[in-house]
Amino acid sequence: MVKKITDDAFQSEVIDSRQPVLVDFNATWCGPCKMMAPVFDELSENYGNVTFVSCDVDECPETAAKYGIMSIPTIMMFKDGESKESIVGAQPRKNLESFIEKFI
């Protein structure tokens, strides 16, 4: 399950997490973001050892600014409280699986 979070929950849900966290920075008006949502839902069911969160840039402006989000969707992996790597734009499922596998 992908959990929707806001700026207020970012610290506790992402930074303080004991397991890797895949953050999907998106927006409700973004076509490619809408296209990626079902893929994230499916992946979240397959990777129980990774937390999946959705961060709408319009609802998380401070977090988006802090991490320099300029284009959406931006997918960012956090591990041990730090941003490790990100990819920008809609991605095939296979690319996302490879991205996740690097951190688990």
VMD Tcl script that draws the C-alpha trace (Angstrom):
set ca {
  {0.00 0.00 0.00}
  {1.22 3.48 -0.87}
  {0.75 5.92 2.01}
  {-0.03 9.55 1.21}
  {1.94 11.93 3.41}
  {2.36 15.67 3.95}
  {5.24 17.87 5.08}
  {4.29 17.23 8.71}
  {4.67 13.44 8.37}
  {7.81 13.38 6.22}
  {10.24 13.21 9.13}
  {8.49 10.35 10.92}
  {7.46 8.36 7.83}
  {10.59 8.76 5.71}
  {13.62 10.10 7.58}
  {13.04 8.11 10.78}
  {12.09 4.87 8.99}
  {14.16 1.79 9.75}
  {13.62 0.38 6.27}
  {14.16 1.87 2.80}
  {11.46 4.32 1.70}
  {10.49 4.96 -1.91}
  {8.99 8.45 -2.20}
  {6.87 9.33 -5.20}
  {6.80 13.13 -5.59}
  {3.76 13.84 -7.75}
  {0.68 16.03 -8.27}
  {-2.98 15.30 -8.92}
  {-2.91 17.34 -12.16}
  {0.12 15.46 -13.59}
  {-0.74 12.94 -16.32}
  {2.45 10.85 -16.04}
  {1.99 10.79 -12.25}
  {-1.51 9.36 -12.65}
  {-0.12 6.76 -15.04}
  {2.49 5.67 -12.48}
  {0.11 5.37 -9.49}
  {-1.11 1.81 -10.27}
  {2.48 0.67 -10.83}
  {3.48 1.96 -7.38}
  {0.47 0.24 -5.84}
  {1.50 -3.08 -7.41}
  {5.15 -2.68 -6.43}
  {4.21 -1.84 -2.85}
  {2.47 -5.22 -2.63}
  {5.58 -7.02 -3.91}
  {8.19 -5.30 -1.72}
  {7.16 -5.68 1.91}
  {10.63 -4.63 3.05}
  {10.28 -1.18 1.45}
  {7.88 1.57 2.52}
  {6.12 3.34 -0.35}
  {4.89 6.90 0.17}
  {3.27 9.45 -2.09}
  {4.08 13.11 -1.58}
  {1.93 15.54 -3.59}
  {4.16 18.56 -4.28}
  {1.19 20.90 -3.86}
  {0.53 19.48 -0.38}
  {4.24 19.11 0.53}
  {5.81 22.35 -0.72}
  {8.49 22.50 1.99}
  {9.65 18.93 1.38}
  {9.60 19.36 -2.40}
  {11.69 22.51 -2.10}
  {14.11 20.93 0.38}
  {14.87 18.08 -2.03}
  {14.95 20.26 -5.14}
  {11.99 18.66 -6.89}
  {11.75 20.47 -10.23}
  {9.94 17.88 -12.35}
  {7.33 15.29 -11.52}
  {7.05 12.47 -11.12}
  {10.32 12.25 -9.23}
  {10.97 8.97 -7.47}
  {13.46 9.19 -4.63}
  {14.88 6.41 -2.49}
  {15.65 7.12 1.15}
  {17.69 4.78 3.30}
  {19.08 5.38 6.79}
  {17.42 8.79 6.84}
  {19.13 10.08 3.70}
  {18.18 10.55 0.09}
  {20.26 8.02 -1.84}
  {19.18 8.38 -5.46}
  {16.33 9.67 -7.61}
  {14.87 9.17 -11.04}
  {12.66 11.62 -12.89}
  {9.74 10.98 -15.19}
  {7.41 8.09 -15.83}
  {9.32 4.81 -15.76}
  {8.60 1.30 -16.94}
  {7.92 -1.14 -14.11}
  {11.17 -3.00 -14.87}
  {13.22 0.19 -14.31}
  {11.51 0.79 -10.97}
  {12.13 -2.79 -9.88}
  {15.84 -2.43 -10.71}
  {15.95 0.90 -8.87}
  {14.38 -0.63 -5.75}
  {16.59 -3.74 -5.86}
  {19.72 -1.59 -5.51}
  {18.67 -0.57 -2.01}
  {17.31 -3.75 -0.42}
}
mol new
graphics top color blue
foreach p $ca { graphics top sphere $p radius 0.5 }
foreach p [lrange $ca 0 end-1] q [lrange $ca 1 end] { graphics top cylinder $p $q radius 0.2 }
display resetview
